[in-house]
């Protein structure tokens, strides 16, 4: 009886946890980050990265998250200049990505 050897090649990409990502700190938050304009954070999603940012700069929490831990409605998050809406906090990030926070201001 002949022996058949079958080789499989993986076609999926394994996500590595804790990607190193840069956050551009908007002017509105800089007084809470000792004037820093960028921060290097780790995570596999936008939410992970923002939580690491808050870990580094705890005073920024109230300007990013509400009491339930959701992103405040007046902050727009971009990864590599592309909106994260509607995924927002669960949007995956890759090594070297850049997160930008934009505060939406309205009034009359």
C-alpha positions as CSV (number, residue, x, y, z in Angstrom):
1,X,0.0,0.0,0.0
2,X,1.5,3.4,-1.0
3,X,2.1,6.0,1.7
4,X,0.7,9.5,1.0
5,X,2.3,12.4,2.8
6,X,0.3,15.6,2.9
7,X,1.8,18.9,4.0
8,X,-0.3,21.8,5.1
9,X,0.7,25.4,5.0
10,X,-0.9,27.8,7.4
11,X,-2.9,30.5,5.7
12,X,-3.8,32.5,8.8
13,X,-1.8,35.1,10.5
14,X,-1.3,34.7,14.2
15,X,-1.7,38.0,16.2
16,X,1.1,38.8,18.5
17,X,-0.2,40.4,21.7
18,X,1.1,43.8,22.9
19,X,2.1,45.5,19.7
20,X,4.2,48.6,20.2
21,X,2.1,51.6,19.1
22,X,2.5,55.4,19.2
23,X,-0.2,57.7,20.4
24,X,-0.1,61.3,19.3
25,X,-1.1,63.3,22.4
26,X,-3.4,66.1,21.5
27,X,-2.8,69.6,23.0
28,X,-5.9,69.2,25.3
29,X,-4.2,66.3,27.2
30,X,-0.6,67.6,27.3
31,X,-0.9,69.4,30.6
32,X,-1.7,65.9,32.0
33,X,1.3,64.2,30.4
34,X,4.0,66.6,31.6
35,X,4.0,68.2,28.1
36,X,4.7,64.9,26.2
37,X,3.5,65.1,22.6
38,X,3.7,61.3,22.0
39,X,3.6,58.1,24.0
40,X,4.6,54.6,23.2
41,X,2.0,52.1,24.4
42,X,1.4,48.4,24.1
43,X,-1.7,46.4,23.1
44,X,-3.4,44.4,20.5
45,X,-6.5,46.7,20.1
46,X,-7.1,50.4,20.4
47,X,-8.7,49.8,23.8
48,X,-5.7,48.0,25.1
49,X,-3.4,50.8,23.9
50,X,-5.6,53.5,25.4
51,X,-5.7,51.6,28.7
52,X,-1.9,51.4,28.7
53,X,-1.8,55.2,28.0
54,X,-4.1,55.8,31.0
55,X,-1.8,53.5,33.1
56,X,1.1,55.7,32.2
57,X,-0.9,59.0,32.6
58,X,-3.7,58.3,35.1
59,X,-5.1,61.8,35.0
60,X,-6.1,61.4,31.4
61,X,-8.7,58.8,32.2
62,X,-11.6,61.3,32.8
63,X,-11.0,62.9,29.4
64,X,-11.0,59.6,27.5
65,X,-13.4,57.3,29.3
66,X,-16.8,57.6,30.9
67,X,-17.7,56.0,34.3
68,X,-18.7,52.7,32.5
69,X,-15.3,52.6,30.8
70,X,-16.6,53.5,27.3
71,X,-14.9,56.0,25.1
72,X,-16.4,59.5,25.7
73,X,-18.6,60.6,22.8
74,X,-16.6,63.7,22.0
75,X,-13.3,61.8,21.2
76,X,-12.7,60.4,17.7
77,X,-9.9,57.8,17.4
78,X,-7.9,57.3,14.3
79,X,-5.3,54.6,13.5
80,X,-2.9,55.6,10.8
81,X,-5.2,58.5,9.9
82,X,-8.2,56.3,9.3
83,X,-11.2,56.4,11.6
84,X,-11.7,53.5,13.9
85,X,-15.5,53.9,13.8
86,X,-17.6,51.8,14.4
87,X,-15.1,49.3,15.9
88,X,-13.3,51.9,18.1
89,X,-11.9,50.2,21.2
90,X,-11.9,46.7,19.7
91,X,-10.2,47.7,16.5
92,X,-7.0,45.7,16.1
93,X,-3.6,47.4,15.9
94,X,-0.3,46.4,14.4
95,X,3.3,47.0,15.4
96,X,4.3,50.5,14.5
97,X,0.7,51.9,14.1
98,X,0.0,55.4,15.1
99,X,-3.1,56.4,17.1
100,X,-4.5,59.9,16.9
101,X,-7.1,61.3,19.3
102,X,-9.3,64.1,18.0
103,X,-11.6,66.0,20.3
104,X,-14.8,67.1,18.6
105,X,-15.9,70.5,19.9
106,X,-19.3,72.0,19.2
107,X,-21.2,75.0,20.4
108,X,-23.3,77.8,19.3
